[in-house]
Amino acid sequence: MLDVTSAEALLPSYLRDVYSWAYLTPWLAGWLDRQVVVQTILWGNAQRLIGDVLDEIEPGDRVFQAAAVYGDFSRQVAAKIGRRGQLEVRDIAPLQVSLTRRKLSDLPQAHVARGDAADPQEESADVVVCFFLLHEVPDAVKLQVTRAMLELVAPGGRAVFVDYHRPHRFHPLKPLMRRIFAWLEPFATSMWRHEIKDLAGPRGGGFRWRKRTRFGSMYQVVVAERI
Ligand SMILES: C[S@@+](CC[C@H](N)C(=O)[O-])C[C@H]1O[C@@H](n2cnc3c(N)ncnc32)[C@H](O)[C@@H]1O
C-alpha cells in the first residue's frame, strides 16, 4: 500500500507546482476547509451555486463528485440524496481524501476514495458533479476531465459543471479576477475563452446542454443531460 508521501509524489505536476499550498499543506487545508472561506472566495455566491447543483439532484440518486470541495458542499449533496441515495466522492490528493472522509463519516450514503477525474474508472451515476475543478487543471486535462465526466452519466442522467466564466465587459471585479488568476490560478482564464460544451468535443453530441451564468457572468452552471 502507498504511504501518503509516496502517493503525493505521484500527483500531477500542476497540483504540486501550482496548488500545493491550497490542497497539499495540512495546516492550511484544515483552515481553508470551511464554508465561510468558500463563501468569501466566491464573493458570497457559494450557496447560490450549490443550490443550482442541488436543483439537479433527486432524493435516492447515485451522485459522483469528481473532486473534493472545501466547506459543506458534499454534506449538502448527501443530505439531498438521503439514505437511499449514494454519493461517491473522489480526489487525487490523499490529504483531501482524508479531510473529506472525516467530514462525511456520519453519513452512510457517502463514500470517499482516491481517484483521478481525468481517468475515473468508475460505475455510472445519475448525476455527475464537477464543482470548480476545470479552472484548476491545464487545458489538455480540462478536455480529458470533461469527456470522462460525460462517459460516467447513466442513461437519463446528467453532468453538472460549475466553474468560472467570462464576466461581463464592465464587471467591476473583472480586473481584480484577472490579477488573481495571473498570480494564483494560471489555468483559469482559459475558462473565459472556451465553452464547456466545446471541451466535450464529439462526445457532447449525445447530450442536451443548458447553461446559466451567475453574478454578472463570473460563474457558470452547465448541465449536460444524456439524451
Ligand atoms: C474541486 S477543486 C476546487 C474546489 C474549490 N476551490 C473549493 O474547494 O472550494 C479542488 C480539488 O480538486 C482536486 N483535484 C485536482 N485535480 C484532480 C484530478 N485530476 N482528479 C481528482 N481531483 C483532482 C484537488 O486535490 C482539490 O482537492
Ligand as a Chemical Component Dictionary entry (heavy atoms), coordinates in Angstrom:
data_LIG
# 
_chem_comp.id                   LIG 
_chem_comp.type                 NON-POLYMER 
_chem_comp.pdbx_formal_charge   0 
_chem_comp.three_letter_code    LIG 
# 
loop_
_chem_comp_atom.comp_id 
_chem_comp_atom.atom_id 
_chem_comp_atom.alt_atom_id 
_chem_comp_atom.type_symbol 
_chem_comp_atom.charge 
_chem_comp_atom.model_Cartn_x 
_chem_comp_atom.model_Cartn_y 
_chem_comp_atom.model_Cartn_z 
_chem_comp_atom.pdbx_ordinal 
LIG C1  C1  C 0  -12.717 20.810 -6.806  1  
LIG S1  S1  S 1  -11.258 21.656 -6.960  2  
LIG C2  C2  C 0  -11.646 23.289 -6.398  3  
LIG C3  C3  C 0  -12.671 23.438 -5.345  4  
LIG C4  C4  C 0  -12.817 24.750 -4.694  5  
LIG N1  N1  N 0  -11.642 25.609 -4.843  6  
LIG C5  C5  C 0  -13.137 24.529 -3.244  7  
LIG O1  O1  O 0  -12.651 23.566 -2.648  8  
LIG O2  O2  O -1 -13.889 25.244 -2.702  9  
LIG C6  C6  C 0  -10.139 21.203 -5.735  10 
LIG C7  C7  C 0  -9.800  19.739 -5.611  11 
LIG O3  O3  O 0  -9.520  19.143 -6.860  12 
LIG C8  C8  C 0  -8.574  18.101 -6.637  13 
LIG N2  N2  N 0  -8.056  17.664 -7.936  14 
LIG C9  C9  C 0  -7.216  18.308 -8.781  15 
LIG N3  N3  N 0  -7.006  17.575 -9.893  16 
LIG C10 C10 C 0  -7.756  16.440 -9.763  17 
LIG C11 C11 C 0  -7.984  15.305 -10.578 18 
LIG N4  N4  N 0  -7.386  15.173 -11.771 19 
LIG N5  N5  N 0  -8.812  14.347 -10.131 20 
LIG C12 C12 C 0  -9.422  14.461 -8.921  21 
LIG N6  N6  N 0  -9.238  15.502 -8.104  22 
LIG C13 C13 C 0  -8.430  16.494 -8.510  23 
LIG C14 C14 C 0  -7.589  18.750 -5.682  24 
LIG O4  O4  O 0  -6.817  17.792 -4.990  25 
LIG C15 C15 C 0  -8.528  19.530 -4.768  26 
LIG O5  O5  O 0  -8.876  18.818 -3.623  27 
# 
loop_
_chem_comp_bond.comp_id 
_chem_comp_bond.atom_id_1 
_chem_comp_bond.atom_id_2 
_chem_comp_bond.value_order 
_chem_comp_bond.pdbx_ordinal 
LIG C1  S1  SING 1  
LIG S1  C2  SING 2  
LIG S1  C6  SING 3  
LIG C2  C3  SING 4  
LIG C3  C4  SING 5  
LIG C4  N1  SING 6  
LIG C4  C5  SING 7  
LIG C5  O1  DOUB 8  
LIG C5  O2  SING 9  
LIG C6  C7  SING 10 
LIG C7  O3  SING 11 
LIG C7  C15 SING 12 
LIG O3  C8  SING 13 
LIG C8  N2  SING 14 
LIG C8  C14 SING 15 
LIG N2  C9  SING 16 
LIG N2  C13 SING 17 
LIG C9  N3  DOUB 18 
LIG N3  C10 SING 19 
LIG C10 C11 SING 20 
LIG C10 C13 DOUB 21 
LIG C11 N4  SING 22 
LIG C11 N5  DOUB 23 
LIG N5  C12 SING 24 
LIG C12 N6  DOUB 25 
LIG N6  C13 SING 26 
LIG C14 O4  SING 27 
LIG C14 C15 SING 28 
LIG C15 O5  SING 29 
# 
